[in-house]
Amino acid sequence: MISIVIPTYNSSRFMPALMDSVFKQVSDDMEVIIVDDCSTDDTIEIAKKYPTRIIQMEQNGGPAKSRNRAVDEAKGDIIFFLDSDVEVLDGTVQEVKEYFEKNPRARCVIGICSIEPLNKGFVPTYMAMFEYIHLIDQEYKKVSVFAPRCGAIKKELFKSAGGYDENYKGADVEDFELARRINKTDDIILNPKMIVKHQFADFKQVIKNYFKRTAMWVKLFIKEKKLDNAGPTAPSNGIAAICAFLSFLILLAIPVAGFAKLLFWTLIAIYLVSNFKWWNFMLREAGFGFAVRALPLNYFLGIEIIASALYALISYSFSKDDSLGGL
């Protein structure tokens, strides 16, 4: 049996489309669990219009705690996590079921987000495409990430791994941390036939999210000393971000240091080579104008990522708090 687990918090604007997309694929062998984290809108009222099990948290504790609670009460041996701000593409629930049937030794699999986000706009589309191209090359291969916006795991593996770390109160890097524990005993496989459309962040949200999540990811890296082999945190993106940050600093030194110009263009060349795969993909999918706009956005975000990483290193050095959710 598949237990579809969806944590919600003030998610009313997403619920009708999400619920319709799930129950369009209704199966006799599935249940849908909505675990609501003390919403103040009509999320629960909308959920009650569908054949769901609704769990209401006593106090707001974050998505990690909500997911753990839902798994505790789930009847299924397969837990299929979805975020509340997605729509499930046709055939995805059936694909989860068939994947585990065809691969009896498999215990964890993740899907992928469509290159077309739920919300319109340049930045959300960039984010959707950027994430997609950094995952799709790993199809049916082992990955180091577990994204609960579209990820399925055997309940017994989730429990034996210890579930989500509830020290994380927001949508932070709790999925990365759990993936590292899962990978100690099991493989996480990327199945490109499991697809959702996702609501991606706009520019202001991206700036906020990148700073916070980069700092938390760095703290996690210091503890685990493991890089990711897929997704936006893959090493190639780290190289590009470092080149963006250093080239920006060196650009400021060009008027007073003659060698700075050569070093600047060398770093820019490395930056462009590191980003060629995603840039070429966006060029093919969205056109030259979109791809040209994508480069300065990526360059700016690279500078922010390294600034946040440096902040995390400095704050970690002076912090007595070893908890991963403390940033």
Backbone hydrogen bonds, N-H to C=O, Kabsch-Sander energy under -0.5 kcal/mol:
donor,donor_aa,acceptor,acceptor_aa,energy
2,I,29,D,-2.1
3,S,1,M,-0.5
3,S,78,I,-3.2
4,I,2,I,-0.7
4,I,31,E,-3.3
5,V,3,S,-0.7
5,V,80,F,-2.1
6,I,4,I,-0.5
6,I,33,I,-2.7
8,T,35,V,-2.3
14,F,11,S,-1.7
15,M,11,S,-1.5
18,L,14,F,-2.2
19,M,15,M,-3.2
20,D,16,P,-2.5
21,S,17,A,-2.1
22,V,18,L,-1.9
23,F,19,M,-2.8
24,K,20,D,-1.3
25,Q,22,V,-1.4
26,V,23,F,-1.2
30,M,27,S,-0.8
31,E,2,I,-2.3
33,I,4,I,-3.5
33,I,31,E,-0.5
34,I,32,V,-0.6
34,I,53,R,-3.1
35,V,6,I,-1.9
35,V,33,I,-0.6
36,D,34,I,-0.7
36,D,55,I,-2.8
37,D,8,T,-3.1
38,C,36,D,-1.0
46,I,42,D,-2.1
47,A,43,T,-2.3
48,K,44,I,-2.1
49,K,46,I,-1.5
50,Y,47,A,-1.7
52,T,50,Y,-2.5
53,R,32,V,-3.0
54,I,52,T,-0.5
55,I,34,I,-3.2
55,I,53,R,-0.5
56,Q,54,I,-0.5
57,M,36,D,-2.8
57,M,55,I,-0.6
66,S,62,G,-1.9
67,R,63,P,-2.7
68,N,64,A,-2.1
69,R,65,K,-2.1
70,A,66,S,-2.2
71,V,67,R,-2.4
72,D,68,N,-2.0
73,E,69,R,-1.3
74,A,70,A,-0.8
74,A,71,V,-0.8
77,D,1,M,-0.9
78,I,1,M,-2.0
79,I,153,I,-3.1
80,F,3,S,-2.8
80,F,78,I,-0.6
81,F,79,I,-0.7
81,F,151,G,-3.2
82,L,5,V,-2.4
83,D,149,R,-0.8
86,V,83,D,-0.6
87,E,197,K,-2.0
89,L,195,I,-2.2
92,T,89,L,-1.9
95,E,91,G,-2.0
96,V,92,T,-2.0
97,K,93,V,-1.9
98,E,94,Q,-2.8
99,Y,95,E,-2.4
100,F,96,V,-1.7
101,E,97,K,-1.6
102,K,98,E,-2.7
103,N,99,Y,-1.4
106,A,103,N,-2.1
109,V,152,A,-2.9
110,I,189,I,-2.7
111,G,150,C,-3.3
112,I,194,M,-2.8
114,S,196,V,-2.8
118,L,198,H,-2.1
125,T,121,G,-1.7
126,Y,122,F,-2.6
127,M,123,V,-2.7
128,A,124,P,-2.3
129,M,125,T,-2.5
130,F,126,Y,-2.9
131,E,127,M,-2.2
132,Y,128,A,-2.2
133,I,129,M,-2.5
134,H,130,F,-1.0
135,L,132,Y,-1.6
136,I,132,Y,-2.8
137,D,133,I,-0.5
138,Q,135,L,-2.4
139,E,136,I,-1.5
140,Y,190,L,-4.0
141,K,138,Q,-2.4
143,V,188,I,-3.1
150,C,147,A,-1.6
151,G,81,F,-1.6
152,A,109,V,-3.4
153,I,79,I,-2.4
154,K,107,R,-2.6
155,K,77,D,-2.6
158,F,154,K,-2.3
159,K,155,K,-2.5
160,S,156,E,-2.1
161,A,157,L,-2.3
162,G,158,F,-0.7
162,G,159,K,-0.8
163,G,158,F,-2.0
166,E,164,Y,-0.7
168,Y,165,D,-1.5
169,K,167,N,-0.6
172,D,170,G,-1.7
177,E,173,V,-2.2
178,L,174,E,-2.1
179,A,175,D,-2.1
180,R,176,F,-1.7
181,R,177,E,-1.2
182,I,178,L,-2.5
183,N,179,A,-2.6
184,K,181,R,-0.8
185,T,182,I,-1.9
186,D,182,I,-2.8
188,I,143,V,-0.5
189,I,108,C,-1.7
189,I,187,D,-0.6
190,L,138,Q,-0.5
190,L,141,K,-1.6
191,N,110,I,-3.1
191,N,189,I,-0.6
194,M,191,N,-1.7
195,I,193,K,-0.8
196,V,112,I,-1.8
197,K,87,E,-2.7
199,Q,85,D,-2.0
200,F,198,H,-0.9
206,V,202,D,-2.8
207,I,203,F,-2.3
208,K,204,K,-1.9
209,N,205,Q,-3.3
210,Y,206,V,-3.1
211,F,207,I,-1.7
212,K,208,K,-2.1
213,R,209,N,-3.0
214,T,210,Y,-2.2
215,A,211,F,-1.9
216,M,212,K,-2.0
217,W,213,R,-2.7
218,V,214,T,-2.6
219,K,215,A,-1.7
220,L,216,M,-2.0
221,F,217,W,-2.7
222,I,218,V,-2.5
223,K,219,K,-1.4
224,E,220,L,-2.9
225,K,221,F,-3.5
228,D,233,T,-0.7
231,G,134,H,-2.7
234,A,231,G,-1.9
237,N,234,A,-1.2
238,G,234,A,-1.1
239,I,235,P,-2.3
240,A,236,S,-2.0
241,A,237,N,-2.3
242,I,238,G,-2.3
243,C,239,I,-2.3
244,A,240,A,-2.3
245,F,241,A,-2.5
246,L,242,I,-2.8
247,S,243,C,-2.5
248,F,244,A,-1.9
249,L,245,F,-1.8
250,I,246,L,-2.8
251,L,247,S,-2.2
252,L,248,F,-1.1
253,A,249,L,-0.6
253,A,250,I,-1.1
254,I,250,I,-0.8
254,I,251,L,-0.7
256,V,253,A,-1.4
257,A,253,A,-1.5
260,A,257,A,-1.1
261,K,258,G,-0.7
263,L,259,F,-1.9
264,F,260,A,-2.7
265,W,261,K,-2.2
266,T,262,L,-1.9
267,L,263,L,-2.3
268,I,264,F,-2.3
269,A,265,W,-2.0
270,I,266,T,-2.1
271,Y,267,L,-2.6
272,L,268,I,-2.5
273,V,269,A,-2.3
274,S,270,I,-2.5
275,N,271,Y,-1.3
276,F,273,V,-1.1
279,W,275,N,-2.3
280,N,276,F,-2.9
281,F,277,K,-1.8
282,M,278,W,-2.4
283,L,279,W,-2.2
284,R,280,N,-2.1
285,E,281,F,-2.5
286,A,282,M,-2.9
287,G,282,M,-0.7
287,G,283,L,-1.1
291,A,287,G,-2.1
292,V,288,F,-2.5
293,R,289,G,-1.7
294,A,290,F,-1.7
295,L,291,A,-1.2
297,L,293,R,-1.1
298,N,294,A,-2.6
299,Y,295,L,-2.7
300,F,296,P,-2.4
301,L,297,L,-2.5
302,G,298,N,-2.2
303,I,299,Y,-1.8
304,E,300,F,-2.1
305,I,301,L,-2.6
306,I,302,G,-2.0
307,A,303,I,-2.2
308,S,304,E,-2.7
309,A,305,I,-2.5
310,L,306,I,-2.6
311,Y,307,A,-2.1
312,A,308,S,-2.5
313,L,309,A,-2.4
314,I,310,L,-2.5
315,S,311,Y,-3.0
316,Y,312,A,-2.5
317,S,313,L,-1.8
318,F,314,I,-1.3
319,S,315,S,-0.7
319,S,316,Y,-0.5
322,D,320,K,-0.7
326,G,323,S,-1.1
